[in-house]
Amino acid sequence: MSKTILITGASSGLGEEMARQFAARGHDLALCARRTDRLEKVRAEILAARPYARVEIRALDVNDHDQVFEVFKAFAADLGSLDRVVINAGLGKGAPLGTGRFDANRDTAMTNFVAALAQTEAALEIFRAQDSGHLVMISSMSAMRGMPKTVTTYAATKAGVAHLAEGVRADLMGTPIKVSVIYPGYIRSEMNEKVKDAPFIVSTEKGVAAIVEAIEKEKPRAHVPSWPWVPVGYALKHLPLRLARRLMG
Ligand SMILES: NC(=O)c1ccc[n+]([C@@H]2O[C@H](COP(=O)([O-])OP(=O)(O)OC[C@H]3O[C@@H](n4cnc5c(N)ncnc54)[C@H](OP(=O)(O)O)[C@@H]3O)[C@@H](O)[C@H]2O)c1
């Protein structure tokens, strides 16, 4: 059945490809990000393939929290309701702690955690009023353990959002509101375009196909693609830290 799906961070990478793949499945979309020229391009591409699709776009900086609530409400009004919200906007900046780059680590913490909290609040206000909806949190395999070097803050934010979403799931269990946490492994996108040897990296299309499949099944938790990330996730959780720290490259 066709759904209305809001995706944040839809101007590149995973968000942009999710928009394409959800549209190909017949869903209507609400797409937001700061780069609206990129959103216009995605919309034009989708409408060229499916002229009757509904694709709304709005500018949103997720660190402007008032704007998060305004834009989510406006999308709900545009589309009549929101069946699913994918909290995807994210930042991969970072440096080892104590090396003078609090600015980079703070930007990542604010965008990936505090702004995700704002998006979760805004989505759930709408879902509670509708008494329905599917909240999807894009976490990361790096959430499995504390991570070294430039990824320390990023991994902590991704563990934080996964717990946030699981807490919401615990709170709303037995209601029509569903929650999924997606843990992607390395998938090619702008975020890692300069990283040459990310382990097990897959193309954007392949990685996002696995994400979309898991989301459509409304899985509470999904490591994607499942091979090799289900076993790698298990290893990350259980290996001694001196070995786990090497697994994510
Ligand atoms: N690629 C991977 O291997 C991987 C693995 C695990 C998890 N993830 C997660 O997947 C999500 C998408 O990342 P990606 O890999 O697709 O990276 P990407 O290509 O860099 O895309 C990031 C998206 O987030 C948006 N964004 C960043 N800051 C924002 C802000 N302040 N306000 C609004 N939008 C903002 C960007 O849009 P604008 O710049 O236009 O605003 C862009 O659309 C992230 O949460 C990331 O942590 C990615």
The ligand as an SDF file (V2000), in Angstrom:
LIG
                    3D

 48 52  0  0  0  0  0  0  0  0999 V2000
   27.3520    5.9030    4.3070 N   0  0  0  0  0  0  0  0  0  0  0  0
   27.6190    5.0660    5.2770 C   0  0  0  0  0  0  0  0  0  0  0  0
   28.5020    4.2080    5.1820 O   0  0  0  0  0  0  0  0  0  0  0  0
   26.8180    5.1320    6.5590 C   0  0  0  0  0  0  0  0  0  0  0  0
   26.9680    4.0860    7.4670 C   0  0  0  0  0  0  0  0  0  0  0  0
   26.2360    4.1280    8.6440 C   0  0  0  0  0  0  0  0  0  0  0  0
   25.3510    5.1660    8.8820 C   0  0  0  0  0  0  0  0  0  0  0  0
   25.2430    6.1780    7.9690 N   0  0  0  0  0  0  0  0  0  0  0  0
   24.3060    7.2570    8.2860 C   0  0  0  0  0  0  0  0  0  0  0  0
   23.4650    7.4860    7.1730 O   0  0  0  0  0  0  0  0  0  0  0  0
   22.9780    8.8210    7.2110 C   0  0  0  0  0  0  0  0  0  0  0  0
   23.1520    9.4490    5.8330 C   0  0  0  0  0  0  0  0  0  0  0  0
   24.5440    9.6090    5.5880 O   0  0  0  0  0  0  0  0  0  0  0  0
   25.1940    9.4530    4.1390 P   0  0  0  0  0  0  0  0  0  0  0  0
   26.1980    8.3850    4.2240 O   0  0  0  0  0  0  0  0  0  0  0  0
   24.1380    9.3920    3.1060 O   0  0  0  0  0  0  0  0  0  0  0  0
   26.0080   10.8250    4.0480 O   0  0  0  0  0  0  0  0  0  0  0  0
   25.8780   12.0800    3.0810 P   0  0  0  0  0  0  0  0  0  0  0  0
   25.8710   11.6650    1.6530 O   0  0  0  0  0  0  0  0  0  0  0  0
   26.9420   13.0120    3.5530 O   0  0  0  0  0  0  0  0  0  0  0  0
   24.4230   12.6680    3.4150 O   0  0  0  0  0  0  0  0  0  0  0  0
   24.1630   13.3550    4.5990 C   0  0  0  0  0  0  0  0  0  0  0  0
   22.8030   14.0160    4.4680 C   0  0  0  0  0  0  0  0  0  0  0  0
   22.5140   14.6540    5.7260 O   0  0  0  0  0  0  0  0  0  0  0  0
   22.1190   15.9770    5.4690 C   0  0  0  0  0  0  0  0  0  0  0  0
   22.5070   16.8720    6.5580 N   0  0  0  0  0  0  0  0  0  0  0  0
   23.7090   16.9890    7.1780 C   0  0  0  0  0  0  0  0  0  0  0  0
   23.6690   17.9890    8.0860 N   0  0  0  0  0  0  0  0  0  0  0  0
   22.4050   18.5030    8.0420 C   0  0  0  0  0  0  0  0  0  0  0  0
   21.7480   19.5570    8.6960 C   0  0  0  0  0  0  0  0  0  0  0  0
   22.3760   20.3150    9.6280 N   0  0  0  0  0  0  0  0  0  0  0  0
   20.4560   19.8020    8.3950 N   0  0  0  0  0  0  0  0  0  0  0  0
   19.8110   19.0540    7.4680 C   0  0  0  0  0  0  0  0  0  0  0  0
   20.3670   18.0520    6.7970 N   0  0  0  0  0  0  0  0  0  0  0  0
   21.6660   17.7820    7.0740 C   0  0  0  0  0  0  0  0  0  0  0  0
   22.8140   16.3820    4.1670 C   0  0  0  0  0  0  0  0  0  0  0  0
   22.0330   17.3930    3.5120 O   0  0  0  0  0  0  0  0  0  0  0  0
   22.4410   18.9380    3.3210 P   0  0  0  0  0  0  0  0  0  0  0  0
   23.9340   19.0340    3.4280 O   0  0  0  0  0  0  0  0  0  0  0  0
   21.9080   19.2810    1.9690 O   0  0  0  0  0  0  0  0  0  0  0  0
   21.7100   19.6520    4.4100 O   0  0  0  0  0  0  0  0  0  0  0  0
   22.7600   15.0880    3.3830 C   0  0  0  0  0  0  0  0  0  0  0  0
   21.5660   14.9860    2.6700 O   0  0  0  0  0  0  0  0  0  0  0  0
   23.7670    9.5200    8.3080 C   0  0  0  0  0  0  0  0  0  0  0  0
   22.9870    9.5900    9.4920 O   0  0  0  0  0  0  0  0  0  0  0  0
   24.9600    8.6180    8.5170 C   0  0  0  0  0  0  0  0  0  0  0  0
   25.4890    8.7440    9.8150 O   0  0  0  0  0  0  0  0  0  0  0  0
   25.9530    6.1810    6.8190 C   0  0  0  0  0  0  0  0  0  0  0  0
  1  2  1  0
  2  3  2  0
  2  4  1  0
  4  5  1  0
  4 48  2  0
  5  6  2  0
  6  7  1  0
  7  8  2  0
  8  9  1  0
  8 48  1  0
  9 10  1  0
  9 46  1  0
 10 11  1  0
 11 12  1  0
 11 44  1  0
 12 13  1  0
 13 14  1  0
 14 15  2  0
 14 16  1  0
 14 17  1  0
 17 18  1  0
 18 19  2  0
 18 20  1  0
 18 21  1  0
 21 22  1  0
 22 23  1  0
 23 24  1  0
 23 42  1  0
 24 25  1  0
 25 26  1  0
 25 36  1  0
 26 27  1  0
 26 35  1  0
 27 28  2  0
 28 29  1  0
 29 30  1  0
 29 35  2  0
 30 31  1  0
 30 32  2  0
 32 33  1  0
 33 34  2  0
 34 35  1  0
 36 37  1  0
 36 42  1  0
 37 38  1  0
 38 39  2  0
 38 40  1  0
 38 41  1  0
 42 43  1  0
 44 45  1  0
 44 46  1  0
 46 47  1  0
M  CHG  2   8   1  16  -1
M  END
$$$$
